[in-house]
Amino acid sequence: MQAASQVPFTRLHGLEVLNAFELLVGRNAMTRDECRVVQDQLQDDLASQRLVRLALDFDQVFTNASELSRGHTAHTFTRSLDLLHVAASHLAMCTAFVSADDRQLAVANATGLKVVDIKTASAADSPAPSSVLDLWSAGVDQSKARPEAEADWLTTSTTADRT
């Protein structure tokens, strides 16, 4: 698997990543200083355009997530936020979906996305990934990604999952 040079980053990602690291701080699994380091790494990825801001029509994301719910939730027990992520991936024209959430992965797989489970991804999946983002970016069709031009797209306090 070859890693792409850029990964789309939406407002949904910004919220999810921020919240994930705030939960780690709240659970004493990460210090506030470690959280700041990760926030700085995210800002570096945005500045270098390794992460590219991507605007999505969230009315359409919610409409598509509702359709996914009707087709998949009864047997996958997928949460609404999981469905929003899968719907957003389709709207962003991604070809792969990277997650550690089995329910998200099940719906992504069922709807035609190549899935990468970061809980089980091995070195053979990607040559020496420097972060989870390397695994995620492996299936993104960069020719179809649309970078967001709005300067206020992302708050300065968001974070990224780096290993």
MODELLER restraints for C-alpha pairs under 7 A, 6 or more apart:
rsr = mdl.restraints
at = mdl.atoms
rsr.add(forms.Gaussian(group=physical.xy_distance, feature=features.Distance(at['CA:1:A'], at['CA:125:A']), mean=5.61, stdev=0.5))
rsr.add(forms.Gaussian(group=physical.xy_distance, feature=features.Distance(at['CA:1:A'], at['CA:126:A']), mean=5.15, stdev=0.5))
rsr.add(forms.Gaussian(group=physical.xy_distance, feature=features.Distance(at['CA:1:A'], at['CA:138:A']), mean=6.33, stdev=0.5))
rsr.add(forms.Gaussian(group=physical.xy_distance, feature=features.Distance(at['CA:2:A'], at['CA:126:A']), mean=6.33, stdev=0.5))
rsr.add(forms.Gaussian(group=physical.xy_distance, feature=features.Distance(at['CA:2:A'], at['CA:138:A']), mean=5.65, stdev=0.5))
rsr.add(forms.Gaussian(group=physical.xy_distance, feature=features.Distance(at['CA:3:A'], at['CA:134:A']), mean=5.52, stdev=0.5))
rsr.add(forms.Gaussian(group=physical.xy_distance, feature=features.Distance(at['CA:3:A'], at['CA:135:A']), mean=6.67, stdev=0.5))
rsr.add(forms.Gaussian(group=physical.xy_distance, feature=features.Distance(at['CA:3:A'], at['CA:137:A']), mean=5.68, stdev=0.5))
rsr.add(forms.Gaussian(group=physical.xy_distance, feature=features.Distance(at['CA:3:A'], at['CA:138:A']), mean=4.22, stdev=0.5))
rsr.add(forms.Gaussian(group=physical.xy_distance, feature=features.Distance(at['CA:4:A'], at['CA:137:A']), mean=5.19, stdev=0.5))
rsr.add(forms.Gaussian(group=physical.xy_distance, feature=features.Distance(at['CA:4:A'], at['CA:138:A']), mean=5.35, stdev=0.5))
rsr.add(forms.Gaussian(group=physical.xy_distance, feature=features.Distance(at['CA:4:A'], at['CA:140:A']), mean=6.97, stdev=0.5))
rsr.add(forms.Gaussian(group=physical.xy_distance, feature=features.Distance(at['CA:5:A'], at['CA:50:A']), mean=6.08, stdev=0.5))
rsr.add(forms.Gaussian(group=physical.xy_distance, feature=features.Distance(at['CA:6:A'], at['CA:49:A']), mean=6.50, stdev=0.5))
rsr.add(forms.Gaussian(group=physical.xy_distance, feature=features.Distance(at['CA:6:A'], at['CA:50:A']), mean=4.35, stdev=0.5))
rsr.add(forms.Gaussian(group=physical.xy_distance, feature=features.Distance(at['CA:6:A'], at['CA:51:A']), mean=5.50, stdev=0.5))
rsr.add(forms.Gaussian(group=physical.xy_distance, feature=features.Distance(at['CA:6:A'], at['CA:52:A']), mean=6.44, stdev=0.5))
rsr.add(forms.Gaussian(group=physical.xy_distance, feature=features.Distance(at['CA:6:A'], at['CA:137:A']), mean=6.74, stdev=0.5))
rsr.add(forms.Gaussian(group=physical.xy_distance, feature=features.Distance(at['CA:7:A'], at['CA:50:A']), mean=6.06, stdev=0.5))
rsr.add(forms.Gaussian(group=physical.xy_distance, feature=features.Distance(at['CA:7:A'], at['CA:51:A']), mean=4.73, stdev=0.5))
rsr.add(forms.Gaussian(group=physical.xy_distance, feature=features.Distance(at['CA:7:A'], at['CA:52:A']), mean=5.89, stdev=0.5))
rsr.add(forms.Gaussian(group=physical.xy_distance, feature=features.Distance(at['CA:7:A'], at['CA:137:A']), mean=5.37, stdev=0.5))
rsr.add(forms.Gaussian(group=physical.xy_distance, feature=features.Distance(at['CA:8:A'], at['CA:51:A']), mean=5.72, stdev=0.5))
rsr.add(forms.Gaussian(group=physical.xy_distance, feature=features.Distance(at['CA:8:A'], at['CA:52:A']), mean=4.82, stdev=0.5))
rsr.add(forms.Gaussian(group=physical.xy_distance, feature=features.Distance(at['CA:8:A'], at['CA:53:A']), mean=5.96, stdev=0.5))
rsr.add(forms.Gaussian(group=physical.xy_distance, feature=features.Distance(at['CA:8:A'], at['CA:54:A']), mean=5.70, stdev=0.5))
rsr.add(forms.Gaussian(group=physical.xy_distance, feature=features.Distance(at['CA:8:A'], at['CA:145:A']), mean=6.83, stdev=0.5))
rsr.add(forms.Gaussian(group=physical.xy_distance, feature=features.Distance(at['CA:9:A'], at['CA:51:A']), mean=5.79, stdev=0.5))
rsr.add(forms.Gaussian(group=physical.xy_distance, feature=features.Distance(at['CA:9:A'], at['CA:52:A']), mean=5.48, stdev=0.5))
rsr.add(forms.Gaussian(group=physical.xy_distance, feature=features.Distance(at['CA:9:A'], at['CA:53:A']), mean=4.80, stdev=0.5))
rsr.add(forms.Gaussian(group=physical.xy_distance, feature=features.Distance(at['CA:9:A'], at['CA:54:A']), mean=5.57, stdev=0.5))
rsr.add(forms.Gaussian(group=physical.xy_distance, feature=features.Distance(at['CA:10:A'], at['CA:53:A']), mean=5.85, stdev=0.5))
rsr.add(forms.Gaussian(group=physical.xy_distance, feature=features.Distance(at['CA:10:A'], at['CA:54:A']), mean=5.11, stdev=0.5))
rsr.add(forms.Gaussian(group=physical.xy_distance, feature=features.Distance(at['CA:10:A'], at['CA:55:A']), mean=6.30, stdev=0.5))
rsr.add(forms.Gaussian(group=physical.xy_distance, feature=features.Distance(at['CA:11:A'], at['CA:153:A']), mean=6.79, stdev=0.5))
rsr.add(forms.Gaussian(group=physical.xy_distance, feature=features.Distance(at['CA:11:A'], at['CA:154:A']), mean=6.50, stdev=0.5))
rsr.add(forms.Gaussian(group=physical.xy_distance, feature=features.Distance(at['CA:14:A'], at['CA:154:A']), mean=6.57, stdev=0.5))
rsr.add(forms.Gaussian(group=physical.xy_distance, feature=features.Distance(at['CA:14:A'], at['CA:158:A']), mean=5.70, stdev=0.5))
rsr.add(forms.Gaussian(group=physical.xy_distance, feature=features.Distance(at['CA:17:A'], at['CA:158:A']), mean=6.45, stdev=0.5))
rsr.add(forms.Gaussian(group=physical.xy_distance, feature=features.Distance(at['CA:17:A'], at['CA:159:A']), mean=5.42, stdev=0.5))
rsr.add(forms.Gaussian(group=physical.xy_distance, feature=features.Distance(at['CA:17:A'], at['CA:160:A']), mean=5.77, stdev=0.5))
rsr.add(forms.Gaussian(group=physical.xy_distance, feature=features.Distance(at['CA:18:A'], at['CA:158:A']), mean=4.60, stdev=0.5))
rsr.add(forms.Gaussian(group=physical.xy_distance, feature=features.Distance(at['CA:18:A'], at['CA:159:A']), mean=5.15, stdev=0.5))
rsr.add(forms.Gaussian(group=physical.xy_distance, feature=features.Distance(at['CA:21:A'], at['CA:35:A']), mean=6.55, stdev=0.5))
rsr.add(forms.Gaussian(group=physical.xy_distance, feature=features.Distance(at['CA:21:A'], at['CA:159:A']), mean=6.95, stdev=0.5))
rsr.add(forms.Gaussian(group=physical.xy_distance, feature=features.Distance(at['CA:24:A'], at['CA:30:A']), mean=5.33, stdev=0.5))
rsr.add(forms.Gaussian(group=physical.xy_distance, feature=features.Distance(at['CA:25:A'], at['CA:31:A']), mean=5.63, stdev=0.5))
rsr.add(forms.Gaussian(group=physical.xy_distance, feature=features.Distance(at['CA:25:A'], at['CA:32:A']), mean=6.20, stdev=0.5))
rsr.add(forms.Gaussian(group=physical.xy_distance, feature=features.Distance(at['CA:38:A'], at['CA:159:A']), mean=5.65, stdev=0.5))
rsr.add(forms.Gaussian(group=physical.xy_distance, feature=features.Distance(at['CA:38:A'], at['CA:160:A']), mean=6.04, stdev=0.5))
rsr.add(forms.Gaussian(group=physical.xy_distance, feature=features.Distance(at['CA:38:A'], at['CA:162:A']), mean=6.98, stdev=0.5))
rsr.add(forms.Gaussian(group=physical.xy_distance, feature=features.Distance(at['CA:39:A'], at['CA:157:A']), mean=6.53, stdev=0.5))
rsr.add(forms.Gaussian(group=physical.xy_distance, feature=features.Distance(at['CA:39:A'], at['CA:158:A']), mean=5.82, stdev=0.5))
rsr.add(forms.Gaussian(group=physical.xy_distance, feature=features.Distance(at['CA:39:A'], at['CA:159:A']), mean=4.11, stdev=0.5))
rsr.add(forms.Gaussian(group=physical.xy_distance, feature=features.Distance(at['CA:39:A'], at['CA:160:A']), mean=6.46, stdev=0.5))
rsr.add(forms.Gaussian(group=physical.xy_distance, feature=features.Distance(at['CA:41:A'], at['CA:160:A']), mean=6.93, stdev=0.5))
rsr.add(forms.Gaussian(group=physical.xy_distance, feature=features.Distance(at['CA:42:A'], at['CA:159:A']), mean=5.35, stdev=0.5))
rsr.add(forms.Gaussian(group=physical.xy_distance, feature=features.Distance(at['CA:42:A'], at['CA:160:A']), mean=5.02, stdev=0.5))
rsr.add(forms.Gaussian(group=physical.xy_distance, feature=features.Distance(at['CA:45:A'], at['CA:51:A']), mean=5.45, stdev=0.5))
rsr.add(forms.Gaussian(group=physical.xy_distance, feature=features.Distance(at['CA:46:A'], at['CA:52:A']), mean=6.36, stdev=0.5))
rsr.add(forms.Gaussian(group=physical.xy_distance, feature=features.Distance(at['CA:52:A'], at['CA:147:A']), mean=5.63, stdev=0.5))
rsr.add(forms.Gaussian(group=physical.xy_distance, feature=features.Distance(at['CA:53:A'], at['CA:147:A']), mean=5.12, stdev=0.5))
rsr.add(forms.Gaussian(group=physical.xy_distance, feature=features.Distance(at['CA:53:A'], at['CA:148:A']), mean=4.69, stdev=0.5))
rsr.add(forms.Gaussian(group=physical.xy_distance, feature=features.Distance(at['CA:54:A'], at['CA:146:A']), mean=5.77, stdev=0.5))
rsr.add(forms.Gaussian(group=physical.xy_distance, feature=features.Distance(at['CA:54:A'], at['CA:147:A']), mean=4.56, stdev=0.5))
rsr.add(forms.Gaussian(group=physical.xy_distance, feature=features.Distance(at['CA:54:A'], at['CA:148:A']), mean=4.42, stdev=0.5))
rsr.add(forms.Gaussian(group=physical.xy_distance, feature=features.Distance(at['CA:55:A'], at['CA:147:A']), mean=6.91, stdev=0.5))
rsr.add(forms.Gaussian(group=physical.xy_distance, feature=features.Distance(at['CA:55:A'], at['CA:148:A']), mean=5.05, stdev=0.5))
rsr.add(forms.Gaussian(group=physical.xy_distance, feature=features.Distance(at['CA:61:A'], at['CA:84:A']), mean=6.39, stdev=0.5))
rsr.add(forms.Gaussian(group=physical.xy_distance, feature=features.Distance(at['CA:61:A'], at['CA:87:A']), mean=5.54, stdev=0.5))
rsr.add(forms.Gaussian(group=physical.xy_distance, feature=features.Distance(at['CA:61:A'], at['CA:88:A']), mean=5.60, stdev=0.5))
rsr.add(forms.Gaussian(group=physical.xy_distance, feature=features.Distance(at['CA:62:A'], at['CA:84:A']), mean=6.57, stdev=0.5))
rsr.add(forms.Gaussian(group=physical.xy_distance, feature=features.Distance(at['CA:64:A'], at['CA:87:A']), mean=5.62, stdev=0.5))
rsr.add(forms.Gaussian(group=physical.xy_distance, feature=features.Distance(at['CA:65:A'], at['CA:83:A']), mean=5.14, stdev=0.5))
rsr.add(forms.Gaussian(group=physical.xy_distance, feature=features.Distance(at['CA:65:A'], at['CA:84:A']), mean=5.32, stdev=0.5))
rsr.add(forms.Gaussian(group=physical.xy_distance, feature=features.Distance(at['CA:65:A'], at['CA:87:A']), mean=5.30, stdev=0.5))
rsr.add(forms.Gaussian(group=physical.xy_distance, feature=features.Distance(at['CA:68:A'], at['CA:83:A']), mean=6.60, stdev=0.5))
rsr.add(forms.Gaussian(group=physical.xy_distance, feature=features.Distance(at['CA:69:A'], at['CA:83:A']), mean=6.93, stdev=0.5))
rsr.add(forms.Gaussian(group=physical.xy_distance, feature=features.Distance(at['CA:72:A'], at['CA:107:A']), mean=6.66, stdev=0.5))
rsr.add(forms.Gaussian(group=physical.xy_distance, feature=features.Distance(at['CA:76:A'], at['CA:103:A']), mean=6.00, stdev=0.5))
rsr.add(forms.Gaussian(group=physical.xy_distance, feature=features.Distance(at['CA:77:A'], at['CA:103:A']), mean=6.99, stdev=0.5))
rsr.add(forms.Gaussian(group=physical.xy_distance, feature=features.Distance(at['CA:78:A'], at['CA:103:A']), mean=5.36, stdev=0.5))
rsr.add(forms.Gaussian(group=physical.xy_distance, feature=features.Distance(at['CA:78:A'], at['CA:104:A']), mean=6.81, stdev=0.5))
rsr.add(forms.Gaussian(group=physical.xy_distance, feature=features.Distance(at['CA:82:A'], at['CA:104:A']), mean=5.32, stdev=0.5))
rsr.add(forms.Gaussian(group=physical.xy_distance, feature=features.Distance(at['CA:83:A'], at['CA:104:A']), mean=6.94, stdev=0.5))
rsr.add(forms.Gaussian(group=physical.xy_distance, feature=features.Distance(at['CA:86:A'], at['CA:104:A']), mean=6.87, stdev=0.5))
rsr.add(forms.Gaussian(group=physical.xy_distance, feature=features.Distance(at['CA:86:A'], at['CA:108:A']), mean=5.83, stdev=0.5))
rsr.add(forms.Gaussian(group=physical.xy_distance, feature=features.Distance(at['CA:92:A'], at['CA:145:A']), mean=6.28, stdev=0.5))
rsr.add(forms.Gaussian(group=physical.xy_distance, feature=features.Distance(at['CA:93:A'], at['CA:144:A']), mean=6.33, stdev=0.5))
rsr.add(forms.Gaussian(group=physical.xy_distance, feature=features.Distance(at['CA:93:A'], at['CA:145:A']), mean=6.93, stdev=0.5))
rsr.add(forms.Gaussian(group=physical.xy_distance, feature=features.Distance(at['CA:94:A'], at['CA:139:A']), mean=6.85, stdev=0.5))
rsr.add(forms.Gaussian(group=physical.xy_distance, feature=features.Distance(at['CA:94:A'], at['CA:140:A']), mean=4.81, stdev=0.5))
rsr.add(forms.Gaussian(group=physical.xy_distance, feature=features.Distance(at['CA:94:A'], at['CA:141:A']), mean=5.82, stdev=0.5))
rsr.add(forms.Gaussian(group=physical.xy_distance, feature=features.Distance(at['CA:95:A'], at['CA:113:A']), mean=5.43, stdev=0.5))
rsr.add(forms.Gaussian(group=physical.xy_distance, feature=features.Distance(at['CA:95:A'], at['CA:114:A']), mean=6.16, stdev=0.5))
rsr.add(forms.Gaussian(group=physical.xy_distance, feature=features.Distance(at['CA:95:A'], at['CA:139:A']), mean=5.18, stdev=0.5))
rsr.add(forms.Gaussian(group=physical.xy_distance, feature=features.Distance(at['CA:95:A'], at['CA:140:A']), mean=5.39, stdev=0.5))
rsr.add(forms.Gaussian(group=physical.xy_distance, feature=features.Distance(at['CA:95:A'], at['CA:141:A']), mean=6.29, stdev=0.5))
rsr.add(forms.Gaussian(group=physical.xy_distance, feature=features.Distance(at['CA:96:A'], at['CA:113:A']), mean=5.04, stdev=0.5))
rsr.add(forms.Gaussian(group=physical.xy_distance, feature=features.Distance(at['CA:96:A'], at['CA:114:A']), mean=4.34, stdev=0.5))
rsr.add(forms.Gaussian(group=physical.xy_distance, feature=features.Distance(at['CA:96:A'], at['CA:115:A']), mean=5.58, stdev=0.5))
rsr.add(forms.Gaussian(group=physical.xy_distance, feature=features.Distance(at['CA:96:A'], at['CA:139:A']), mean=4.41, stdev=0.5))
rsr.add(forms.Gaussian(group=physical.xy_distance, feature=features.Distance(at['CA:96:A'], at['CA:140:A']), mean=6.04, stdev=0.5))
rsr.add(forms.Gaussian(group=physical.xy_distance, feature=features.Distance(at['CA:97:A'], at['CA:108:A']), mean=6.57, stdev=0.5))
rsr.add(forms.Gaussian(group=physical.xy_distance, feature=features.Distance(at['CA:97:A'], at['CA:113:A']), mean=6.14, stdev=0.5))
rsr.add(forms.Gaussian(group=physical.xy_distance, feature=features.Distance(at['CA:97:A'], at['CA:114:A']), mean=6.07, stdev=0.5))
rsr.add(forms.Gaussian(group=physical.xy_distance, feature=features.Distance(at['CA:97:A'], at['CA:115:A']), mean=4.84, stdev=0.5))
rsr.add(forms.Gaussian(group=physical.xy_distance, feature=features.Distance(at['CA:97:A'], at['CA:116:A']), mean=6.18, stdev=0.5))
rsr.add(forms.Gaussian(group=physical.xy_distance, feature=features.Distance(at['CA:97:A'], at['CA:136:A']), mean=6.71, stdev=0.5))
rsr.add(forms.Gaussian(group=physical.xy_distance, feature=features.Distance(at['CA:98:A'], at['CA:115:A']), mean=5.86, stdev=0.5))
rsr.add(forms.Gaussian(group=physical.xy_distance, feature=features.Distance(at['CA:98:A'], at['CA:116:A']), mean=4.67, stdev=0.5))
rsr.add(forms.Gaussian(group=physical.xy_distance, feature=features.Distance(at['CA:98:A'], at['CA:117:A']), mean=6.00, stdev=0.5))
rsr.add(forms.Gaussian(group=physical.xy_distance, feature=features.Distance(at['CA:98:A'], at['CA:118:A']), mean=6.73, stdev=0.5))
rsr.add(forms.Gaussian(group=physical.xy_distance, feature=features.Distance(at['CA:98:A'], at['CA:136:A']), mean=4.95, stdev=0.5))
rsr.add(forms.Gaussian(group=physical.xy_distance, feature=features.Distance(at['CA:99:A'], at['CA:105:A']), mean=6.58, stdev=0.5))
rsr.add(forms.Gaussian(group=physical.xy_distance, feature=features.Distance(at['CA:99:A'], at['CA:116:A']), mean=6.55, stdev=0.5))
rsr.add(forms.Gaussian(group=physical.xy_distance, feature=features.Distance(at['CA:99:A'], at['CA:117:A']), mean=5.45, stdev=0.5))
rsr.add(forms.Gaussian(group=physical.xy_distance, feature=features.Distance(at['CA:99:A'], at['CA:118:A']), mean=5.92, stdev=0.5))
rsr.add(forms.Gaussian(group=physical.xy_distance, feature=features.Distance(at['CA:100:A'], at['CA:117:A']), mean=5.42, stdev=0.5))
rsr.add(forms.Gaussian(group=physical.xy_distance, feature=features.Distance(at['CA:100:A'], at['CA:118:A']), mean=5.31, stdev=0.5))
rsr.add(forms.Gaussian(group=physical.xy_distance, feature=features.Distance(at['CA:100:A'], at['CA:119:A']), mean=5.63, stdev=0.5))
rsr.add(forms.Gaussian(group=physical.xy_distance, feature=features.Distance(at['CA:105:A'], at['CA:115:A']), mean=6.16, stdev=0.5))
rsr.add(forms.Gaussian(group=physical.xy_distance, feature=features.Distance(at['CA:108:A'], at['CA:115:A']), mean=6.76, stdev=0.5))
rsr.add(forms.Gaussian(group=physical.xy_distance, feature=features.Distance(at['CA:109:A'], at['CA:115:A']), mean=5.98, stdev=0.5))
rsr.add(forms.Gaussian(group=physical.xy_distance, feature=features.Distance(at['CA:126:A'], at['CA:135:A']), mean=6.47, stdev=0.5))
rsr.add(forms.Gaussian(group=physical.xy_distance, feature=features.Distance(at['CA:129:A'], at['CA:135:A']), mean=6.74, stdev=0.5))
rsr.add(forms.Gaussian(group=physical.xy_distance, feature=features.Distance(at['CA:131:A'], at['CA:162:A']), mean=5.09, stdev=0.5))
rsr.add(forms.Gaussian(group=physical.xy_distance, feature=features.Distance(at['CA:131:A'], at['CA:163:A']), mean=5.12, stdev=0.5))
rsr.add(forms.Gaussian(group=physical.xy_distance, feature=features.Distance(at['CA:132:A'], at['CA:161:A']), mean=6.68, stdev=0.5))
rsr.add(forms.Gaussian(group=physical.xy_distance, feature=features.Distance(at['CA:132:A'], at['CA:162:A']), mean=6.15, stdev=0.5))
rsr.add(forms.Gaussian(group=physical.xy_distance, feature=features.Distance(at['CA:132:A'], at['CA:163:A']), mean=6.70, stdev=0.5))
